[in-house]
Amino acid sequence: MGKRLMFEKPLGMRDTLPFFYNQKKRARNQLSEAILSYGYSFMDTPLLEYHETVGRVSATLDQQLFKLLDQQGHSLVLRPDMTAPIARVAASQLKNAEFPLRLAYDGPVFRAQQAEGGKPAQFEQVGTELIGDHSSYADAEVIALLVESLKQAGLEDFVITVGHIGYVKSFFSDVLKDDETTMDELLNYLYRKNYVGYREAVKELSLPKEAEDSLLQLLHLRGGEEIFGMSKSLARNQSCILAVNELKQLYKLLKQYGVAQYIHFDLNLISHMNYYTGILFEGYAPNLGALLCNGGRYDQLLPTFQLNASATGFAIRVERLVEALQKHEEKDTRVAVLVDEDTHGQGIQKAKELRQQGYQVLLQHVDQIPNLQAFQQHLQKTINLTTGGESVE
């Protein structure tokens, strides 16, 4: 094995060093506390799932799935998201449970990268799934809980952008007369937030001026509650109007939760998760050049597992949350008890006492420390029993 390969990792994989690991753990615990306070129950699913089931319905591009074969020749995938596996569990082991179900998760997901562009192939998500409640009350609950979770983790400056996939799809279907190819092309521009490309594509369609103007006006449906009136004016059919009414009801409920100041509306919002059917949302924070969290309503996923139930939920990217928090390195809280051959027994007792008091204690023989000054530099305190000892502050 060459030296270069010895120290390299597979594409998109990252090591988590102690400082970042501790920050992730703290953020994860704070998110979990908020989620538990809303009555959700945590669960876990296997890292490996069948490609035929979870792999196919996960809405992750096939080339982004990590695939492998088991010894029986079955095609497996490393789970690419948490929603599809939980849907599988809800439709099987929990199908006789009392609905609505409030489930939560915390774990790694895997999406293969084709080039080294800084995107991780493994990342941790903390999230929720509210299964069996089709109302705006459920949509409002998960968004309010998302806001509460981010705030409890220490993030104050962020925005949750809310859209409705039903509005966009019904609008396109009407204007473009169900031209699936063109619809997919325009949806892709919106998903990538390439509004310049969208405008150019619309102008190349050779549509009647009224239809072209409508497609271009869609880009203006971003902002606060003032977009509700604009959206209804632009609406082409009853499905669009129903979607706007859902957004209005949602906003009313979010105001009751006291989180409206974090909400921004965008009816151009499209997700790569193609199982979303209604309300969908994304979260962003300043100085973070990537998506922090996302979620929405996915009423067509559970029926693929033979469970006729609706669902809504969110997922937070833990590593990105830590990055958004921009916490600086904190002082090491560990205490070192330094011993030699004569004081080792005394050191064991001292370390035991301090651990019982809640300290994190290193018991270290002085002969094994190459540079004592460097060793002590980041520690909270050093108790050197070889020189008579020093008390903990």
C-alpha positions as CSV (number, residue, x, y, z in Angstrom):
1,M,0.0,0.0,0.0
2,G,1.5,3.3,-1.0
3,K,1.9,6.1,1.6
4,R,-0.6,8.4,-0.2
5,L,-3.3,5.8,-0.2
6,M,-2.6,4.9,3.4
7,F,-3.6,8.3,4.6
8,E,-6.4,9.0,2.2
9,K,-10.1,8.4,2.7
10,P,-12.9,7.4,0.3
11,L,-14.3,10.2,-1.7
12,G,-16.5,12.5,0.4
13,M,-15.6,10.9,3.7
14,R,-14.3,13.0,6.6
15,D,-12.7,12.3,10.0
16,T,-14.3,14.0,13.0
17,L,-11.6,15.2,15.3
18,P,-12.3,15.6,19.1
19,F,-13.1,19.4,19.1
20,F,-15.7,19.1,16.3
21,Y,-17.0,15.8,17.7
22,N,-17.7,17.5,21.0
23,Q,-19.5,20.4,19.3
24,K,-21.6,18.0,17.2
25,K,-22.5,16.1,20.4
26,R,-23.6,19.3,22.2
27,A,-25.7,20.4,19.2
28,R,-27.2,17.0,18.9
29,N,-28.2,16.9,22.6
30,Q,-29.8,20.3,22.4
31,L,-31.8,19.4,19.3
32,S,-32.9,16.2,20.9
33,E,-34.1,18.0,24.1
34,A,-36.3,20.3,22.0
35,I,-37.7,17.4,20.0
36,L,-38.4,15.3,23.1
37,S,-40.2,18.3,24.7
38,Y,-42.8,18.1,21.9
39,G,-43.6,14.5,22.7
40,Y,-41.6,12.8,19.9
41,S,-40.0,9.4,20.4
42,F,-36.5,8.6,19.0
43,M,-35.9,5.5,17.0
44,D,-33.2,4.1,14.7
45,T,-33.1,2.0,11.5
46,P,-30.3,-0.1,10.0
47,L,-27.5,1.5,8.0
48,L,-28.2,-1.0,5.3
49,E,-31.5,-1.3,3.4
50,Y,-32.7,-3.2,0.4
51,H,-32.3,-1.3,-2.9
52,E,-35.6,-2.6,-4.1
53,T,-37.6,-1.0,-1.3
54,V,-36.0,2.0,0.5
55,G,-33.4,2.6,-2.2
56,R,-36.0,3.0,-4.9
57,V,-38.3,5.3,-3.0
58,S,-35.7,7.4,-1.2
59,A,-35.8,10.1,-4.0
60,T,-32.0,10.1,-4.0
61,L,-30.4,9.9,-7.5
62,D,-29.4,6.3,-8.3
63,Q,-25.8,7.3,-8.9
64,Q,-25.7,8.8,-5.4
65,L,-26.6,5.5,-3.7
66,F,-23.8,3.4,-2.2
67,K,-24.7,-0.1,-3.4
68,L,-23.4,-3.5,-2.3
69,L,-24.4,-7.2,-2.4
70,D,-25.1,-9.4,0.5
71,Q,-24.1,-13.1,0.5
72,Q,-27.5,-14.1,-0.8
73,G,-27.0,-11.8,-3.8
74,H,-29.5,-9.2,-2.7
75,S,-28.8,-5.6,-3.7
76,L,-28.4,-3.3,-0.7
77,V,-27.8,0.4,-0.2
78,L,-26.4,2.5,2.6
79,R,-29.4,4.5,3.7
80,P,-29.5,7.7,1.7
81,D,-32.0,9.4,4.0
82,M,-34.0,8.7,7.2
83,T,-37.5,9.3,6.0
84,A,-37.9,6.3,3.7
85,P,-36.6,3.8,6.3
86,I,-38.9,5.3,8.9
87,A,-41.8,5.0,6.5
88,R,-40.9,1.3,6.1
89,V,-41.1,0.8,9.8
90,A,-44.3,2.8,10.2
91,A,-46.0,0.7,7.5
92,S,-44.8,-2.6,9.1
93,Q,-43.9,-2.8,12.8
94,L,-45.9,0.3,13.8
95,K,-48.9,-0.1,11.5
96,N,-51.1,-1.1,14.4
97,A,-49.8,1.7,16.7
98,E,-52.0,4.6,17.7
99,F,-51.8,7.4,15.1
100,P,-50.7,10.1,14.6
101,L,-47.1,8.9,15.2
102,R,-44.5,11.3,16.4
103,L,-41.1,9.8,15.6
104,A,-37.6,11.3,15.7
105,Y,-34.1,10.2,14.6
106,D,-30.5,11.0,14.8
107,G,-28.0,9.2,12.6
108,P,-25.7,9.2,9.6
109,V,-26.9,9.0,6.0
110,F,-24.8,8.3,2.9
111,R,-24.8,9.8,-0.6
112,A,-22.0,9.0,-3.0
113,Q,-20.1,11.9,-4.6
114,Q,-18.7,11.7,-8.1
115,A,-16.0,14.4,-7.6
116,E,-14.2,15.9,-4.7
117,G,-16.0,19.2,-4.4
118,G,-16.1,19.5,-0.6
119,K,-19.5,17.8,-0.4
120,P,-19.6,15.0,2.3
121,A,-20.7,11.5,1.3
122,Q,-21.6,10.8,4.9
123,F,-23.4,13.3,7.2
124,E,-25.5,13.3,10.3
125,Q,-29.2,14.3,10.4
126,V,-31.4,15.0,13.3
127,G,-35.1,15.1,12.4
128,T,-38.7,14.3,13.0
129,E,-41.6,12.6,11.2
130,L,-45.3,13.3,12.1
131,I,-47.2,10.4,10.5
132,G,-51.0,10.2,10.1
133,D,-52.0,13.8,10.4
134,H,-53.1,15.5,7.1
135,S,-53.8,18.9,8.6
136,S,-52.1,22.3,8.5
137,Y,-51.8,21.9,12.3
138,A,-49.2,19.1,11.6
139,D,-47.3,21.2,9.1
140,A,-47.2,24.1,11.6
141,E,-46.1,21.9,14.4
142,V,-43.1,20.5,12.6
143,I,-42.0,24.0,11.4
144,A,-42.5,25.5,14.9
145,L,-40.5,22.6,16.3
146,L,-37.8,23.1,13.7
147,V,-37.5,26.8,14.8
148,E,-37.5,25.8,18.5
149,S,-34.8,23.2,17.9
150,L,-32.5,25.5,16.1
151,K,-32.9,28.2,18.7
152,Q,-32.3,25.7,21.6
153,A,-29.1,24.7,19.8
154,G,-28.0,28.3,20.1
155,L,-28.8,29.6,16.5
156,E,-30.7,32.9,16.5
157,D,-30.2,34.2,13.0
158,F,-31.8,32.0,10.4
159,V,-34.7,31.9,8.0
160,I,-37.1,29.1,7.1
161,T,-38.3,29.5,3.5
162,V,-41.7,27.9,2.8
163,G,-43.3,26.9,-0.5
164,H,-45.9,24.6,-1.9
165,I,-45.0,22.0,-4.5
166,G,-48.7,21.6,-5.4
167,Y,-49.0,25.3,-6.5
168,V,-46.0,25.1,-8.8
169,K,-46.9,21.8,-10.4
170,S,-50.6,22.7,-11.0
171,F,-49.5,26.1,-12.4
172,F,-47.1,24.5,-14.8
173,S,-49.5,21.8,-15.8
174,D,-52.1,24.4,-16.7
175,V,-49.8,26.9,-18.6
176,L,-47.8,24.2,-20.4
177,K,-50.8,21.9,-21.2
178,D,-49.2,18.9,-19.4
179,D,-46.0,19.1,-21.4
180,E,-44.0,16.8,-19.0
181,T,-40.6,17.4,-20.7
182,T,-40.8,21.2,-20.5
183,M,-42.3,21.0,-16.9
184,D,-39.3,18.9,-15.8
185,E,-36.9,21.4,-17.4
186,L,-38.4,24.4,-15.7
187,L,-38.7,22.6,-12.4
188,N,-35.0,21.7,-12.6
189,Y,-34.1,25.4,-13.2
190,L,-36.1,26.4,-10.1
191,Y,-34.6,23.5,-8.0
192,R,-31.1,24.8,-8.9
193,K,-32.3,28.4,-8.2
194,N,-31.0,29.3,-11.7
195,Y,-33.5,32.0,-12.4
196,V,-31.6,33.4,-15.3
197,G,-31.7,30.0,-17.0
198,Y,-35.4,29.8,-16.2
199,R,-36.1,33.1,-17.8
200,E,-34.2,32.2,-20.9
201,A,-35.8,28.8,-21.2
202,V,-39.3,30.4,-20.9
203,K,-38.5,32.9,-23.6
204,E,-37.4,30.1,-26.0
205,L,-40.7,28.2,-25.6
206,S,-42.6,30.4,-28.2
207,L,-45.7,30.5,-26.0
208,P,-48.5,33.1,-26.2
209,K,-47.4,36.3,-24.5
210,E,-50.0,35.8,-21.7
211,A,-48.6,32.4,-20.8
212,E,-45.0,33.6,-21.0
213,D,-45.8,36.5,-18.7
214,S,-47.4,34.2,-16.2
215,L,-44.4,31.9,-16.1
216,L,-42.1,34.9,-15.6
217,Q,-44.3,36.4,-12.9
218,L,-44.0,33.2,-10.9
219,L,-40.5,34.3,-10.0
220,H,-41.9,37.3,-8.1
221,L,-43.8,35.1,-5.7
222,R,-41.2,35.4,-2.9
223,G,-41.6,37.4,0.3
224,G,-43.9,37.8,3.2
225,E,-47.7,37.3,3.5
226,E,-48.2,39.8,0.7
227,I,-47.5,37.1,-1.8
228,F,-50.8,35.4,-1.0
229,G,-52.8,37.9,-3.0
230,M,-50.3,37.9,-5.8
231,S,-50.4,34.1,-5.9
232,K,-54.2,34.0,-6.1
233,S,-54.1,36.5,-8.9
234,L,-51.7,34.3,-10.9
235,A,-53.5,31.1,-10.0
236,R,-54.6,29.1,-13.1
237,N,-56.9,26.6,-11.4
238,Q,-58.5,25.4,-8.2
239,S,-55.5,23.4,-7.2
240,C,-53.4,26.5,-7.1
241,I,-56.0,28.4,-5.0
242,L,-56.2,25.4,-2.6
243,A,-52.4,25.5,-2.2
244,V,-52.4,29.3,-1.4
245,N,-55.2,28.7,1.2
246,E,-53.1,26.1,2.8
247,L,-50.1,28.5,3.0
248,K,-52.4,31.2,4.5
249,Q,-53.7,28.8,7.1
250,L,-50.2,27.6,7.9
251,Y,-49.0,31.2,8.4
252,K,-51.9,31.9,10.8
253,L,-50.9,28.9,12.9
254,L,-47.2,29.8,12.8
255,K,-48.1,33.3,14.1
256,Q,-49.9,31.6,17.0
257,Y,-46.7,29.6,17.7
258,G,-44.8,32.9,17.8
259,V,-42.3,31.9,15.0
260,A,-43.6,34.0,12.1
261,Q,-40.5,36.3,12.2
262,Y,-38.4,33.3,10.9
263,I,-40.7,32.5,8.0
264,H,-40.2,33.6,4.4
265,F,-42.4,32.4,1.5
266,D,-41.2,31.3,-1.9
267,L,-43.5,29.6,-4.4
268,N,-40.5,28.8,-6.6
269,L,-39.2,26.4,-4.0
270,I,-38.5,22.9,-5.4
271,S,-37.0,20.0,-3.6
272,H,-34.8,17.2,-5.0
273,M,-37.0,14.9,-2.9
274,N,-39.7,14.1,-5.4
275,Y,-42.0,12.5,-2.8
276,Y,-43.0,15.9,-1.4
277,T,-46.7,16.6,-2.2
278,G,-47.6,19.9,-0.4
279,I,-45.9,22.3,2.0
280,L,-42.2,22.1,1.8
281,F,-39.5,24.3,3.4
282,E,-35.8,24.9,3.6
283,G,-33.7,26.6,6.3
284,Y,-30.7,28.9,5.8
285,A,-28.3,30.8,8.1
286,P,-26.0,33.7,7.2
287,N,-22.4,32.8,6.4
288,L,-23.4,29.2,5.6
289,G,-23.2,28.6,1.8
290,A,-25.4,25.5,1.9
291,L,-28.8,24.2,3.1
292,L,-29.0,23.9,6.9
293,C,-32.3,22.0,7.1
294,N,-35.3,21.0,5.0
295,G,-38.6,19.2,5.1
296,G,-42.2,19.1,4.1
297,R,-45.3,17.0,3.5
298,Y,-44.9,13.7,1.7
299,D,-48.3,12.1,1.4
300,Q,-47.4,9.7,-1.4
301,L,-44.4,7.9,0.3
302,L,-46.2,5.8,2.9
303,P,-48.7,4.3,0.3
304,T,-45.7,2.8,-1.5
305,F,-45.3,0.7,1.6
306,Q,-49.0,-0.2,1.6
307,L,-49.9,2.2,4.4
308,N,-52.5,4.8,3.5
309,A,-51.3,7.6,5.7
310,S,-50.0,11.1,5.2
311,A,-46.8,12.5,6.9
312,T,-44.7,15.6,7.3
313,G,-41.3,16.2,8.9
314,F,-37.9,17.9,8.8
315,A,-34.2,17.0,8.8
316,I,-31.4,19.2,10.2
317,R,-27.8,18.7,9.0
318,V,-25.8,18.6,12.2
319,E,-22.4,19.4,10.8
320,R,-23.8,22.5,9.0
321,L,-25.6,23.6,12.2
322,V,-22.2,23.5,14.1
323,E,-20.7,25.5,11.2
324,A,-23.5,28.1,11.4
325,L,-23.1,28.4,15.2
326,Q,-19.5,29.6,14.6
327,K,-18.4,28.5,18.0
328,H,-14.7,29.2,18.7
329,E,-12.6,26.5,20.4
330,E,-13.4,26.2,24.0
331,K,-11.0,25.6,26.8
332,D,-10.3,22.0,27.6
333,T,-12.2,21.1,30.7
334,R,-10.1,18.1,31.6
335,V,-7.9,17.8,34.7
336,A,-4.6,16.0,34.7
337,V,-3.3,14.1,37.8
338,L,0.5,13.6,37.2
339,V,2.2,10.7,39.1
340,D,5.4,8.8,39.3
341,E,6.2,5.3,40.5
342,D,5.8,6.3,44.2
343,T,2.6,8.3,43.8
344,H,0.7,6.1,41.3
345,G,-1.6,4.5,43.9
346,Q,-2.3,7.9,45.5
347,G,-3.1,9.2,42.0
348,I,-5.6,6.5,41.3
349,Q,-7.5,7.5,44.5
350,K,-7.3,11.2,43.7
351,A,-8.5,10.7,40.1
352,K,-11.4,8.6,41.4
353,E,-12.5,11.3,43.9
354,L,-12.4,14.0,41.2
355,R,-14.3,11.8,38.7
356,Q,-17.0,11.4,41.4
357,Q,-17.1,15.2,41.7
358,G,-17.9,15.4,37.9
359,Y,-14.4,16.2,36.6
360,Q,-12.9,14.6,33.5
361,V,-9.6,13.3,34.7
362,L,-6.4,12.1,33.0
363,L,-4.1,10.0,35.1
364,Q,-0.7,10.3,33.6
365,H,2.8,9.0,34.5
366,V,5.3,12.0,34.2
367,D,7.9,9.8,32.5
368,Q,5.7,9.4,29.5
369,I,5.2,13.1,28.8
370,P,7.7,14.4,26.2
371,N,6.9,18.1,26.9
372,L,5.3,18.9,30.2
373,Q,4.6,22.5,29.4
374,A,2.9,21.6,26.1
375,F,0.9,18.9,27.8
376,Q,-0.5,21.3,30.4
377,Q,-1.2,24.1,28.0
378,H,-4.8,23.3,27.1
379,L,-5.9,21.5,30.3
380,Q,-8.1,23.2,32.9
381,K,-5.8,22.2,35.7
382,T,-2.9,20.0,36.5
383,I,-2.4,18.2,39.9
384,N,1.2,17.1,40.1
385,L,1.5,14.6,42.9
386,T,5.2,14.2,42.3
387,T,5.7,17.7,43.6
388,G,3.2,17.7,46.4
389,G,0.1,18.4,44.3
390,E,-2.1,21.4,43.4
391,S,-5.8,21.8,44.1
392,V,-8.4,22.0,41.5
393,E,-10.0,25.4,41.0
